[in-house]
Amino acid sequence: MDEETQGMKFEYREIPAGMLKECEKWRAKMVEAAAEGNEALLTKYLETGDLTDIEIKQACESARSRTKCAW
């Protein structure tokens, strides 16, 4: 990690073939966790089995703000 940018600078690259299955497993867990925090997303996830990247990001941001408010 670049200490100066603290991980904010990155490059998009293809996932190495040897890591693809592991990445797919963890993405599925992330999508499921994102869906659990929002009834509309949960319904979509159960109907389609996936969420868009934007939906996942919004769910994570929403969860983060709820956590901050709880403190």
Phi and psi in degrees as GROMACS dihedral restraints (atoms count N, CA, C in turn):
[ dihedral_restraints ]
;  ai    aj    ak    al  type     phi  dphi    fc
    3     4     5     6     1   -81.0    20    10
    4     5     6     7     1   113.9    20    10
    6     7     8     9     1   -61.3    20    10
    7     8     9    10     1   -34.5    20    10
    9    10    11    12     1   -64.5    20    10
   10    11    12    13     1   -44.1    20    10
   12    13    14    15     1   -97.0    20    10
   13    14    15    16     1    -7.0    20    10
   15    16    17    18     1    50.8    20    10
   16    17    18    19     1    44.2    20    10
   18    19    20    21     1    84.5    20    10
   19    20    21    22     1     1.8    20    10
   21    22    23    24     1   -81.6    20    10
   22    23    24    25     1   -16.4    20    10
   24    25    26    27     1  -102.3    20    10
   25    26    27    28     1   124.2    20    10
   27    28    29    30     1  -151.7    20    10
   28    29    30    31     1   170.3    20    10
   30    31    32    33     1  -124.6    20    10
   31    32    33    34     1   141.8    20    10
   33    34    35    36     1   -83.8    20    10
   34    35    36    37     1   130.5    20    10
   36    37    38    39     1  -140.5    20    10
   37    38    39    40     1   160.5    20    10
   39    40    41    42     1   -67.6    20    10
   40    41    42    43     1   144.1    20    10
   42    43    44    45     1   -74.5    20    10
   43    44    45    46     1   129.6    20    10
   45    46    47    48     1   -58.4    20    10
   46    47    48    49     1   141.7    20    10
   48    49    50    51     1   -53.2    20    10
   49    50    51    52     1   -38.3    20    10
   51    52    53    54     1   -69.9    20    10
   52    53    54    55     1   -13.1    20    10
   54    55    56    57     1  -110.1    20    10
   55    56    57    58     1    -4.8    20    10
   57    58    59    60     1   -60.3    20    10
   58    59    60    61     1   -47.4    20    10
   60    61    62    63     1   -62.3    20    10
   61    62    63    64     1   -41.3    20    10
   63    64    65    66     1   -64.8    20    10
   64    65    66    67     1   -42.1    20    10
   66    67    68    69     1   -64.8    20    10
   67    68    69    70     1   -41.1    20    10
   69    70    71    72     1   -62.8    20    10
   70    71    72    73     1   -39.2    20    10
   72    73    74    75     1   -62.2    20    10
   73    74    75    76     1   -46.6    20    10
   75    76    77    78     1   -72.8    20    10
   76    77    78    79     1   -30.4    20    10
   78    79    80    81     1   -66.7    20    10
   79    80    81    82     1   -40.9    20    10
   81    82    83    84     1   -60.8    20    10
   82    83    84    85     1   -40.6    20    10
   84    85    86    87     1   -65.2    20    10
   85    86    87    88     1   -39.5    20    10
   87    88    89    90     1   -65.7    20    10
   88    89    90    91     1   -43.4    20    10
   90    91    92    93     1   -62.9    20    10
   91    92    93    94     1   -43.8    20    10
   93    94    95    96     1   -62.7    20    10
   94    95    96    97     1   -43.7    20    10
   96    97    98    99     1   -63.9    20    10
   97    98    99   100     1   -40.6    20    10
   99   100   101   102     1   -63.1    20    10
  100   101   102   103     1   -41.8    20    10
  102   103   104   105     1   -67.0    20    10
  103   104   105   106     1   -33.8    20    10
  105   106   107   108     1   -65.6    20    10
  106   107   108   109     1   -21.6    20    10
  108   109   110   111     1   -89.8    20    10
  109   110   111   112     1     0.4    20    10
  111   112   113   114     1  -147.8    20    10
  112   113   114   115     1   120.8    20    10
  114   115   116   117     1   -60.4    20    10
  115   116   117   118     1   -40.8    20    10
  117   118   119   120     1   -65.7    20    10
  118   119   120   121     1   -41.3    20    10
  120   121   122   123     1   -68.3    20    10
  121   122   123   124     1   -36.8    20    10
  123   124   125   126     1   -62.6    20    10
  124   125   126   127     1   -43.1    20    10
  126   127   128   129     1   -61.0    20    10
  127   128   129   130     1   -45.9    20    10
  129   130   131   132     1   -62.7    20    10
  130   131   132   133     1   -43.2    20    10
  132   133   134   135     1   -61.0    20    10
  133   134   135   136     1   -43.6    20    10
  135   136   137   138     1   -67.3    20    10
  136   137   138   139     1   -32.5    20    10
  138   139   140   141     1   -79.1    20    10
  139   140   141   142     1   -38.2    20    10
  141   142   143   144     1  -110.2    20    10
  142   143   144   145     1   -21.1    20    10
  144   145   146   147     1    83.4    20    10
  145   146   147   148     1     6.8    20    10
  147   148   149   150     1  -158.2    20    10
  148   149   150   151     1   165.3    20    10
  150   151   152   153     1  -130.6    20    10
  151   152   153   154     1   157.9    20    10
  153   154   155   156     1   -76.2    20    10
  154   155   156   157     1   162.8    20    10
  156   157   158   159     1   -59.4    20    10
  157   158   159   160     1   -38.0    20    10
  159   160   161   162     1   -65.1    20    10
  160   161   162   163     1   -42.7    20    10
  162   163   164   165     1   -63.3    20    10
  163   164   165   166     1   -40.3    20    10
  165   166   167   168     1   -63.7    20    10
  166   167   168   169     1   -46.0    20    10
  168   169   170   171     1   -61.5    20    10
  169   170   171   172     1   -45.2    20    10
  171   172   173   174     1   -63.0    20    10
  172   173   174   175     1   -40.4    20    10
  174   175   176   177     1   -64.5    20    10
  175   176   177   178     1   -40.3    20    10
  177   178   179   180     1   -65.9    20    10
  178   179   180   181     1   -42.5    20    10
  180   181   182   183     1   -64.0    20    10
  181   182   183   184     1   -40.0    20    10
  183   184   185   186     1   -64.8    20    10
  184   185   186   187     1   -43.4    20    10
  186   187   188   189     1   -63.3    20    10
  187   188   189   190     1   -40.3    20    10
  189   190   191   192     1   -62.4    20    10
  190   191   192   193     1   -42.8    20    10
  192   193   194   195     1   -68.8    20    10
  193   194   195   196     1   -34.7    20    10
  195   196   197   198     1   -65.7    20    10
  196   197   198   199     1   -37.9    20    10
  198   199   200   201     1   -65.0    20    10
  199   200   201   202     1   -43.0    20    10
  201   202   203   204     1   -62.9    20    10
  202   203   204   205     1   -40.3    20    10
  204   205   206   207     1   -68.7    20    10
  205   206   207   208     1   -29.2    20    10
  207   208   209   210     1   -72.0    20    10
  208   209   210   211     1   -17.6    20    10
